[in-house]
Each structure stands twice: as structure tokens, then as C-alpha cells.
């Protein structure tokens, strides 16, 4: 194994101080798979305070009492005290016996240049099998997040789950409810950006884990839709995730875009309808992502795309360029690439060639043309500014002024001839404050 000089320094310092030290975890697994080695973990017989003392001259931090992370200019190294009993084990074999899965329960001994593999990790790699070390019940009891990690590994590697391991996951799925939301979120994101995330979600559903991660998804299971959809609500969501690029924002948008459909599904004249599902789905996405401790920025970006994911439905050649410019403004120019990628995946996930993709291609070409023309107006291009709006409407400085500017901009995008100081002031004088915000009364477009 080719080991970076920083990791060799760590191992040498441990050994010189009379402690054992081995490369463990993902680096050994990926070495056996012939993959690039990225994650570096070291297991040692030294205690956490000894580790801190030994590497006092190296930048480090400790988020857990038994783990110290050393930081160099180009990589991190997690040093973990041997796992084991109450006072921790004294051998690498005992440490490996308390790791999660056999393919992660291998160590590399730099002294002899050999892999230590007491639980058949290499054999399970060749069999493409995820199998818990020893008794699965005990391993999952030690750390319930391993229930979800098993799914993540099976999904990312394209492996099958060992029968006893999968049965134990199903029998102990409720233990996932005790895991911190942040840890669940991190495992979920790794499943989402895998090559085929639907495989992970289907495994979660079959094992009962989905009930403790995103139970709302189960509401759409086996719920039928009508044309243009070939699949059920749940299946369509899975297909959309698989078709879109492995970007966290896109995959989360795919995951949530139709999650509200079961709650609004109505059968009208023999046809299923889903009026307002995009708003319900957006509200649910905010609630679920907040529950899983996503950042406010991520929640806002995903919810915005979910809210607007139907914005281009109904496009036809009669749409004027100003309608396309309004759409760009609603979505946000910075979000338009994500919007287009998602719409393509959503259409592909219909599961049938119904002509919508051809229409989408025309729409995308026209939209790109509008985007590339240097004529897009911004609020600063208006013939009057926020101060004049405050004077005319008697408003204090604040968000209301921005809303009025947005309204004026929408009108000017539609009718550029309105962008004079006199005409905009005339429009302002005919605006009315309603519960939903500032609006124009009928007839003011004659201004």
C-alpha cells in the first residue's frame, strides 16, 4: 500500500513511543478494490490524551473522546483508540471485532506490509456482500447509525446485503430513531449522491428504516397516477432521483418534488388530479429538511425549486419572450441550470415517450436564447428608485419597498415602454395594499 508521508509519520511516532498503530477502515477496503485512497484512519493502543500529547505539534481537534483528528495541509488523519470493552481492547484483532462490517474490519500493518483480515473482509468484497462483523444485533446495538450505513454501503458499492444482517436491520429498525438527526442526514446524503439512489431508498423501505428517516415518502407507495405518468408517486420519485445529476440540491429536489401528491390526490371524473401539490411538497420539504438539520441555505434552495418545478408545464410556441423572462426571474438566473436539469429528469421519469421531451427541448432552446441576450432588466434599471417609492406611497424603509420594486419590474419586463419616471409614478399612485402585498388595480396597465 502506498501510504502518504504524513500518515507514515503518524504511524512511526506511535511505534517509536511504544504503541501499536495500523491503517484501518475505508483506506484498506479501497486498496483491496483498487480504488484511489482518500480517507485515512489509524487505530492505536494509545489513549486519547496520549495521542494529543504525542501530536501536540500537529494541528488537531477531537469531536469524540476516543478519536483525535490530525490535520495536515492536504489531508486529515483520524486516530482512534482501539475499540473493545469498557477499558478498550489491547489488540488490533479485538478492535476489528467491534467494527461495523467485515469489509471495513481490515487493517494494514506497515511493519510487515500485510493486511490483517480476521473476519473475511476480502472474501466478502469478492462476493460483493455487506455483512456485519460477528453478531449483527450486537454491532447495531453498539451504534444504531450502522443500520443506515449498511444501506449506504450496499447502495454505493452496488453490493447485496447478507441475509442475517438484513434480517437484523429489519428487526431493530426502530433503533434508528435514537440516532442524532445530523448523523442520519449525513448518511442520507451519501445515499442520495450514489450512482443509483433508488436502490438505497428501496432497501430502506424493505427493511423498515424509511419509516424512521422520511416516513412521508411511504404515503406515495403504490399510489397510482394518470397520464402522462406511467409509475406510482413513489416510483416516479425514485426514477427522477436516478435520472438527475448526483448533485445534493438536485437529488433533494427530486426526492421532495412530488412528496405532497398523496395529500392532495383527488379523483375527478375518473382522473387523478393533484392541484397545488408543488406548494404542499415545498412545505413538506422545509419541514423534513429542518427535522434533519439541513442548513437554512440548502432548505431555501431546494424548497424554491420544488415550488417552481411545474413552472414550465404548459409551455407552447405561443409563449412570448417576456413570459420566459418572468420565469427566469421567478426561478432566479443562478438557479436556472438546476431547474432545467431537474425538469429533464422529471420528464424522463414519466416512463413513457409522450412528446413532452420534444416540447421541453424547444422550450430549453428558447429559454437559453432569452438568457443569453443582454437585455434582462434589474431593479437598478428602473426609471425610479426605492426612495421615490417611499415618497409616493408613504412607506418606511424596509422589505415592502423591495416588493413594490419587484412588481414594477415585472410590469416593465412585459412592457418596456412603461419605464419612464412619470409612468411609473402614475402606476404607483394606483397601487393598493392588500393582504397578499401591493397590487395594481384593474385598468392601470393603460398608464
C-alpha positions in Angstrom: 0.0 0.0 0.0 1.3 3.4 -1.0 1.0 5.5 2.2 1.4 9.3 2.3 4.4 10.7 4.2 2.1 12.3 6.8 0.4 9.0 7.6 3.8 7.3 7.8 5.0 10.0 10.2 1.9 9.3 12.4 2.5 5.5 12.5 6.2 5.9 13.1 5.7 8.3 16.0 3.2 5.9 17.6 5.5 2.9 17.2 8.5 4.8 18.5 6.5 5.7 21.6 5.8 2.0 22.3 2.2 2.0 20.9 0.6 -0.1 18.2 -0.7 1.7 15.1 -2.4 0.4 12.0 -4.1 1.8 8.9 -7.8 0.7 9.1 -11.2 1.3 7.6 -12.0 2.7 4.2 -8.4 3.1 3.0 -7.8 -0.7 3.4 -11.1 -1.5 1.8 -10.5 0.8 -1.2 -6.9 -0.5 -1.5 -8.4 -4.1 -1.9 -10.8 -2.7 -4.5 -8.1 -0.9 -6.5 -9.6 2.5 -5.8 -7.9 5.8 -5.0 -7.2 6.1 -1.3 -8.8 9.2 0.2 -9.9 8.6 3.8 -7.1 7.8 6.2 -7.9 6.3 9.6 -5.4 4.8 12.1 -6.3 2.6 15.1 -3.9 2.6 18.0 -3.4 1.2 21.5 -2.6 4.7 22.8 -5.3 6.6 24.8 -6.8 9.8 23.5 -4.8 12.0 25.9 -1.6 10.2 24.9 -2.4 10.8 21.3 -2.9 14.6 21.9 0.4 14.7 23.8 2.3 12.8 21.1 1.0 15.1 18.4 0.9 18.4 20.3 2.9 20.0 17.5 0.4 19.0 14.8 -2.9 20.9 14.3 -5.7 18.6 15.6 -9.2 18.5 17.0 -11.3 16.0 18.9 -15.1 15.7 18.4 -15.3 12.4 20.2 -13.5 11.3 23.3 -11.8 8.3 21.7 -10.9 10.0 18.4 -8.3 12.7 17.5 -8.2 14.1 14.0 -4.8 15.4 12.8 -4.7 18.0 10.1 -2.0 18.5 7.5 -2.0 20.8 4.5 -3.5 18.2 2.2 -5.3 15.5 4.2 -6.8 14.6 7.6 -5.9 11.5 9.7 -8.4 10.2 12.2 -6.6 8.4 15.1 -9.0 6.2 17.1 -8.3 4.3 20.3 -8.7 0.6 19.9 -12.3 -0.4 20.2 -13.2 -3.1 22.7 -14.6 -3.5 26.1 -15.0 -0.9 28.9 -11.3 -0.1 29.1 -10.9 -0.6 25.3 -9.1 -3.6 23.7 -5.4 -4.1 23.7 -5.1 -5.8 20.2 -6.0 -4.9 16.7 -8.0 -8.1 16.4 -10.3 -7.1 19.2 -10.6 -3.6 17.7 -11.6 -5.1 14.3 -14.1 -7.3 16.1 -16.1 -4.2 17.1 -16.1 -2.5 13.7 -19.3 -2.4 11.7 -18.9 -4.6 8.6 -16.4 -7.2 7.5 -15.3 -5.1 4.5 -14.4 -2.3 7.0 -12.8 -4.7 9.6 -9.4 -5.0 8.0 -6.1 -3.4 9.0 -2.8 -2.8 7.2 0.4 -3.4 9.1 3.1 -1.3 7.6 5.8 -3.2 9.6 5.2 -6.4 7.6 3.4 -4.9 4.6 0.4 -7.2 5.0 -3.4 -6.9 5.6 -4.9 -8.3 8.8 -8.3 -9.7 7.9 -9.7 -11.9 10.7 -13.4 -11.7 9.6 -13.2 -12.4 5.9 -13.5 -8.9 4.6 -11.6 -9.6 1.3 -13.8 -12.6 0.7 -16.9 -10.5 1.2 -15.5 -7.9 -1.2 -15.1 -10.6 -3.9 -18.7 -11.9 -3.1 -19.9 -8.2 -3.2 -21.6 -8.7 0.2 -22.3 -6.4 3.1 -22.1 -8.5 6.3 -21.9 -7.4 9.9 -18.9 -8.4 12.0 -19.8 -11.2 14.3 -23.3 -10.9 15.8 -25.3 -8.2 13.8 -27.5 -7.4 16.8 -24.5 -6.5 18.9 -22.9 -4.4 16.2 -26.1 -2.4 15.6 -26.7 -2.1 19.4 -23.2 -0.5 19.7 -24.1 2.2 17.2 -27.6 2.2 15.6 -26.4 4.5 12.8 -24.9 1.4 11.4 -28.4 0.3 10.3 -28.4 3.1 7.8 -24.7 2.8 7.0 -25.3 -0.8 5.8 -27.8 0.6 3.3 -25.4 3.3 2.3 -22.5 0.9 1.6 -24.7 -1.5 -0.3 -26.0 1.3 -2.4 -22.7 3.0 -3.1 -20.8 -0.2 -3.9 -23.7 -2.0 -5.6 -23.5 -4.9 -3.2 -26.1 -7.2 -1.7 -26.9 -7.4 2.0 -26.0 -10.6 3.9 -29.3 -12.4 4.9 -28.7 -12.3 8.6 -27.5 -8.7 8.5 -30.6 -7.6 6.6 -32.9 -9.6 8.9 -31.4 -7.9 11.9 -31.8 -4.5 10.4 -35.5 -5.2 9.9 -35.8 -6.5 13.4 -34.1 -3.5 15.0 -35.1 -0.7 12.6 -36.8 1.3 15.4 -33.3 1.9 17.0 -32.6 4.4 14.2 -35.0 6.7 15.9 -32.4 7.2 18.7 -29.7 8.5 16.3 -28.9 12.2 16.2 -30.6 13.8 13.2 -27.2 15.1 11.9 -25.8 11.6 11.6 -28.9 10.4 9.8 -28.7 13.4 7.4 -25.0 12.6 6.6 -25.7 9.0 5.7 -28.8 10.0 3.7 -26.8 12.5 1.6 -24.3 9.8 0.8 -27.1 7.6 -0.4 -28.6 10.4 -2.5 -25.4 11.1 -4.4 -24.7 7.5 -5.2 -25.0 6.2 -8.8 -28.5 4.7 -8.2 -30.1 6.3 -5.1 -33.4 4.5 -5.6 -31.7 1.2 -4.6 -30.9 2.7 -1.2 -34.4 4.0 -0.7 -35.9 0.7 -1.7 -33.6 -1.1 0.8 -34.7 1.4 3.5 -38.4 0.7 2.6 -37.9 -3.1 2.6 -36.0 -3.1 5.9 -38.4 -0.7 7.6 -35.7 2.1 8.0 -37.6 4.5 5.8 -40.2 4.9 8.5 -37.5 6.4 10.7 -35.8 8.6 8.1 -38.6 10.1 5.8 -41.9 8.3 6.6 -43.7 10.8 4.4 -42.3 9.0 1.3 -44.3 5.9 2.2 -47.6 7.8 1.6 -46.9 7.6 -2.1 -46.1 3.9 -2.2 -48.4 2.1 -4.6 -50.4 5.3 -5.2 -51.3 5.4 -8.8 -51.2 8.4 -11.2 -52.7 9.0 -14.6 -51.1 10.2 -17.9 -48.5 11.4 -18.5 -47.2 9.3 -15.6 -46.6 5.6 -16.1 -45.5 5.0 -12.5 -46.9 5.4 -9.0 -46.0 8.5 -7.0 -43.2 6.7 -5.1 -41.8 5.0 -8.1 -41.8 8.3 -10.1 -39.8 10.0 -7.3 -37.3 7.1 -7.4 -37.0 7.3 -11.2 -36.5 11.1 -11.0 -33.7 10.8 -8.5 -31.9 8.2 -10.7 -32.2 10.4 -13.8 -30.9 13.6 -12.3 -27.2 14.5 -11.8 -25.6 13.5 -8.5 -25.7 17.0 -7.1 -27.1 17.3 -3.5 -29.5 20.2 -4.4 -30.8 18.3 -7.5 -31.2 15.0 -5.7 -33.0 16.6 -2.8 -35.3 18.4 -5.2 -36.1 15.1 -7.0 -36.7 13.5 -3.6 -39.2 16.1 -2.5 -40.8 17.5 -5.6 -43.9 15.2 -5.5 -43.8 14.1 -1.9 -47.0 16.1 -1.2 -49.0 14.5 -4.0 -50.7 11.8 -1.8 -52.1 14.5 0.4 -53.8 16.4 -2.4 -54.7 13.5 -4.7 -58.4 13.6 -5.8 -60.2 11.7 -8.5 -62.3 14.0 -10.7 -64.3 12.4 -13.5 -62.2 9.2 -13.3 -58.9 11.0 -13.4 -56.4 11.6 -10.6 -55.6 15.3 -10.0 -53.0 16.8 -7.8 -53.9 20.5 -7.5 -51.4 22.6 -5.6 -49.1 19.7 -4.9 -46.0 21.7 -5.6 -46.7 24.1 -2.7 -47.6 21.2 -0.4 -44.4 19.4 -1.4 -42.3 22.5 -0.8 -43.8 23.0 2.6 -43.1 19.3 3.4 -39.5 19.6 2.1 -38.9 22.5 4.5 -40.3 20.6 7.5 -38.4 17.4 6.7 -35.1 19.1 6.0 -35.3 21.2 9.1 -36.0 18.0 11.1 -32.8 16.5 9.6 -30.8 19.6 10.4 -30.0 20.8 6.9 -28.7 24.3 6.6 -31.2 27.2 6.0 -29.5 27.9 2.7 -29.9 24.3 1.4 -33.6 24.3 2.6 -34.3 27.5 0.8 -32.7 26.4 -2.5 -34.5 23.1 -2.5 -37.9 24.4 -1.5 -37.7 27.1 -4.2 -37.0 24.6 -6.9 -39.8 22.3 -5.6 -42.2 25.2 -5.5 -41.4 26.2 -9.1 -40.9 22.7 -10.6 -44.2 23.0 -12.5 -43.5 26.5 -13.8 -42.7 25.4 -17.4 -45.6 22.9 -17.6 -48.0 24.0 -20.4 -45.3 25.7 -22.4 -46.2 26.2 -26.1 -44.8 28.1 -29.0 -47.2 31.0 -28.4 -45.2 32.0 -25.2 -43.7 35.4 -25.7 -40.1 36.2 -24.7 -41.3 38.3 -21.8 -43.1 35.3 -20.3 -39.8 33.4 -20.4 -38.0 36.4 -18.8 -40.6 36.3 -16.0 -39.9 32.6 -15.5 -36.2 33.3 -15.3 -36.8 36.0 -12.7 -39.1 33.7 -10.6 -36.6 30.8 -10.6 -33.6 33.0 -10.3 -30.9 33.1 -13.0 -28.5 31.5 -10.6 -30.9 28.5 -10.2 -31.9 28.1 -13.9 -29.3 25.4 -14.7 -30.6 23.3 -11.8 -34.2 24.0 -12.8 -33.6 22.8 -16.4 -31.6 19.7 -15.3 -34.4 18.8 -12.9 -37.2 19.3 -15.4 -35.4 17.0 -17.9 -35.1 14.3 -15.2 -38.8 14.7 -14.1 -40.0 14.3 -17.7 -37.7 11.2 -18.3 -39.2 9.7 -15.1 -42.7 9.7 -16.6 -41.6 6.3 -18.0 -43.1 6.8 -21.5 -42.4 8.8 -24.7 -45.4 11.2 -24.7 -43.9 14.0 -26.7 -43.2 16.1 -23.7 -39.5 15.8 -24.0 -39.6 17.2 -27.6 -41.5 20.2 -26.3 -39.1 20.6 -23.4 -36.2 20.7 -25.8 -37.8 23.5 -27.8 -38.6 25.3 -24.5 -35.0 24.9 -23.3 -33.5 26.3 -26.5 -35.8 29.3 -26.4 -35.0 29.9 -22.8 -31.3 29.7 -23.3 -31.7 32.3 -26.1 -33.5 34.7 -23.8 -31.0 34.1 -21.1 -28.1 34.9 -23.3 -29.5 38.2 -24.6 -28.1 41.1 -22.6 -31.5 42.7 -22.1 -32.5 41.4 -18.7 -33.7 44.2 -16.6 -32.8 44.5 -12.9 -34.3 46.8 -10.2 -31.5 49.3 -10.7 -32.6 49.7 -14.3 -36.0 51.1 -13.3 -36.6 54.8 -14.0 -37.2 55.5 -10.3 -35.6 54.1 -7.2 -36.7 52.9 -3.7 -36.5 56.4 -2.2 -39.1 57.8 -4.7 -41.3 54.8 -4.0 -41.2 55.6 -0.3 -42.1 59.2 -1.0 -45.1 58.4 -3.3 -46.5 55.5 -1.2 -45.5 56.9 2.2 -43.6 53.8 3.1 -40.8 53.4 5.6 -37.5 51.8 4.5 -37.9 48.0 4.6 -38.9 44.9 2.7 -42.2 46.4 1.4 -40.2 48.7 -0.8 -38.4 45.7 -2.4 -41.8 44.0 -3.0 -43.1 47.1 -4.8 -39.8 47.4 -6.9 -40.4 43.7 -7.9 -43.9 44.5 -9.0 -42.8 47.4 -11.1 -40.0 45.3 -12.6 -42.5 42.6 -13.7 -44.6 45.2 -15.5 -41.6 46.8 -17.2 -40.4 43.4 -18.4 -43.7 42.9 -20.0 -44.0 46.5 -21.4 -40.6 48.3 -21.6 -42.4 51.5 -22.7 -43.6 51.9 -19.1 -40.1 52.5 -17.8 -40.3 56.3 -17.5 -40.4 58.2 -14.2 -43.8 59.7 -15.0 -45.5 56.5 -16.0 -44.0 54.5 -13.1 -45.2 57.2 -10.6 -48.7 57.1 -12.2 -48.7 53.3 -11.6 -47.5 53.7 -8.0 -50.4 56.1 -7.3 -52.9 53.4 -8.4 -51.3 50.6 -6.3 -53.3 49.1 -3.4 -52.1 47.4 -0.3 -53.8 44.1 0.1 -53.3 41.1 2.4 -51.1 39.4 -0.2 -49.0 42.6 -0.7 -49.0 45.6 -3.1 -51.0 45.0 -6.3 -52.3 47.1 -9.2 -56.0 47.7 -9.7 -57.6 46.7 -13.0 -57.1 49.3 -15.7 -53.7 50.6 -14.5 -51.9 49.0 -17.4 -53.3 51.8 -19.6 -50.7 54.1 -17.8 
